[in-house]
Amino acid sequence: MRTVELLPDGAAELAVRRAWRHLAAAGMPSQEAHTHPTNRPHLTLAAAGALPDAAREKVTEALAALPLGLCLDGLLRFAGRTHVLAWAVRPDPELLRLHEAVWRALAASPEAGGSGGTNPLHAPGRWVPHITLGRSRRPAWNRPDAELLPAGLREPVRGRLTAARSYDSATRTTEVLAP
């Protein structure tokens, strides 16, 4: 599986890492515990079976829209096989246009897996933009939202999405897509 991910600027990345440390210090699951060198705060735009050259070219063209504004505002909890605590990313029109362009580039490419190979949770209209704070096999964040973020990060955090990469889950490597 290959993802297309947006990366926050330095200040926003530090805020996310501060939230990771806060959760870890409170004994809760946190991305802080995920020590693989590729682990860093990111916003996943789409995932597909592959990222062939034709799709990569269209994705790279769409990524020329960077940098974009970023607003982290509120927490989300996703339940399923894996439970996820995430910081919601406010989806402004520019981000939604970029997301749709990347999705369409991947969904139109048979080599990427086409619409059958793209993750339907990332489809326009279904995609919930977020940055993951923690993952667990069981519900783990039973506290009020105000206790899950450190003081100073409970109001919206503004920054920029300044770069993009692709993550390959088979090789556990990343590739710079933009700037």
N, C-alpha and C positions, 0 to 999 in steps of 0.2 A: 504494500500500500504506500502511496506517495501522497503527502499533504502539501498544500500551499498555505504558508503561515505568514502573518504580518508581525513584525517585531516593534515593540515600543521604544521610545527614546530612553536615554539613560535615567532621567528622573522618574519616569513612570515605571521603568524596570526596577529601580530601587524601591519604590513604593510596594510593588508586588512582592519583591523578595522580603521586605519588612513584614508584610502580611504572612508570608510563608513562615518566617521565624517566629512570629507571634503564635501561630497555630501550633507549631512544633513545641514551643516552650510551654504551652498549655496542655501538652500531651495528646494533641489531636492529630489525625493524619494531615500531612502537609507535603506539598511538592518539594519542600526543603529536604526531605528524606530521599528524594530521587536524585542520586549523585552522578548519573551518566553525564558525560561532558556535553551532550547535546541539549540537556535540560535547561531551558530558560523560559521566562514569560513570553507567551505568544498568543496570537489570535488566529485560530484555524479558519481559513476561508472555505476550503474544500478538500476532499480526499478522493483519490481515484486509484485504480489498479496500477497505473503507470503514468509517466509524464513524458510522452514521446516528443520529438523535436517540433512537430507542427503545433501541438498544443502548448508546448513550452514557449514558442514564439508568440502566440496569441496572449498567453498569460503574462509574459514579460511586457508586451505592449500595454496591456491593461494596468500593470503595476507602475507605469509612468505617471499615474495619478498620485503616487506618493511624493511627499508626505501628506498625511491626512490627520485631522484632529482626532483625539482619543479622549473619551470621558468614561471613566470607571465609576459606576453609580449603582450601588445596591448589590446584594448577594443573591445568588441562585443556587438551588439545590436540585440536582438531577438524580433520580432513582432508577435502578435497573440492575443488571448483573454487577455493575460497579456503581457505587454512589459517588457523586462529585459535588464538591463545594466550589463555586466559581464567583468571580467578580463580574457583574454584568457590564457589557460595553454598550453604551448608548448608540444605537444605529442611525447615524445621520445620513442624509441623502447621498453624500459622496461615498461613504463606506458601502452603502447598499448597492450603488452603481458598480463599484469595483467588485464586490462580491458576485453580483450577477454576471459580470463579464468573465470572471475567472471560472465560475460554475459552467457557463455556456461553452467556454473554450474546452473544458474537460469533457463535458457531456456530449459534445459534438465529435469527439475524437474516438473512433473505434479502437485505436491502439491504447488509449487510456482506459478503456473498458466501456466507453460510451455511457449512456444514461444508466445502463445496468451495472456499470462498474464504479459509479460515483456514489458516495454515501448519501442516501436520501435525507438524512438529518441536516445536510448542508444545502439542500435545495432552496432556491429563492422562495420566500414565504414560510418556510419551516425553520430556517437557520436562526439560531439564538446566539448572537455574538457574545463571547465571554472569554475570560482568561482564567484558567484552572488554578485554584488555590490548594486543593487537596483531593485525593481519591481514596476510597475505602471499599472493601467488600461488604461492609455493613453500614447502616446509618451511624454516623459518628459525630455529627455537629448538632447536638440537641440543645444548644444554648441559643439565647436570643442573638440576632445579628449584631447588635452593638457590642457583644462580648467576643465576636469572632474576628473583628478588625481592631488593630491597635489604635489608641488615642491619636488623633491627628489625621487618621485615614477613614473616618466614619462619614465624612462629607464627600461629595464627588471629587475625584482626582482627575485633573486634566493633564494631558500630555499630547504626544504626537506618535503616530505610527510611521516609522521612518525607513524601514527596510523590509525585505521579504526573503523567505527561504523556502526550500522544499525539504521535507524530512522523509527518508526512506526507511520504513519500518523493518524491512528485511535485512538491510545492512547496518541499520542504526547510525546512519550518517546524514549530514545535512549538506545542502548545496545553496549558495547564494543565488537569488533570482533578481534582486534589486536592492540597492540602487545600482 
